[in-house]
Amino acid sequence: MTLFSHMLLAQQAQQGPPLQPLPHPELPDPTLVKLGPEWWVYAASGGLVVILLALVFWLLLRPAKARPSPAKKPFTAAMNRLRDILAQSSQQPPAKTAADVSEALRIYFLDRYKIPAPFRTTHELFEEGGIPSTSQRLKKYAPLAELWDQLAFAPVPADHAAATALVQKAIAHLEEDRS
């Protein structure tokens, strides 16, 4: 055999057996079907499924958002506290009633006007430079603070009637400040 015949045999071996004539000549020649999608299409689809499943699990299992605390209502809280003090004033010592009134008014002052009233006296806040110079708008609350100091630092009531009158006076002044 010659080199030419070896090449011809090798070429026929690569192409496969010779094609047979079609049984129905009126039909068009068959087209070769491509194989399925490439491997990277399967990999990308699998990755997308994994990412979506991870997102679903994360959304289901994540901790709940911290709910914001309800807005403080200083007037309501102070009024409720003063009413409680009024109801208890006949059963506790007058000095305790006066101290509770002072505490309730100062906490209201802190919550409503954002002035650190529970920690300083009115004199410290408004006269000795307790409020920074950038907070001049708070100076308009000085008369109100003076009035509350008169209530809060009044002489200790001598009897339960005077303690009850002090609580009622504090409630009346709190109603005035409401507006």
MOBELZI-V848208 format. One line per field, one symbol per residue. phi: phi as a letter, one per 20 degrees, with the letter a starting at -180 (. if undefined). psi: psi as a letter, one per 30 degrees, with the letter a starting at -180 (. if undefined). burial: 1 if it has 16 or more other C-alpha atoms within 10 Angstrom, else 0. A space follows every 10 residues. Layout:
BEGIN
phi: ???
psi: ???
burial: ???
END
This chain:
BEGIN
phi: .effffffff ffffenfffe fffcffffff efeffggfff ffffffffff ffffffffff dfffffffff ffdgffffff fffffffeff dcfgffffff fgffffffff ffdldfffdc effffddemf egffdfffff efffffffff ffdfgffebf ffffffffff fffffffge
psi: kleeeeeeee eeeefalkkl kkfjffklkk kkkllallef eeeeeeeeee eeeeeeeeee flklkkkkkk kkieeeeeee eeeeeeefff flkeeeeeee eeeeeeeeee eefhkheffl leeeefegge klffhfffff geeeeeeeee eeglkkkfle eeeeeeeeee eeeeeefe.
burial: 0000000000 0000000000 0000000000 0000000000 0000000000 0000000000 0000000000 0001100110 1100110010 0001101101 1111111110 1000111100 1100110000 1000000100 0000100110 1100011001 0011011101 100100000
END
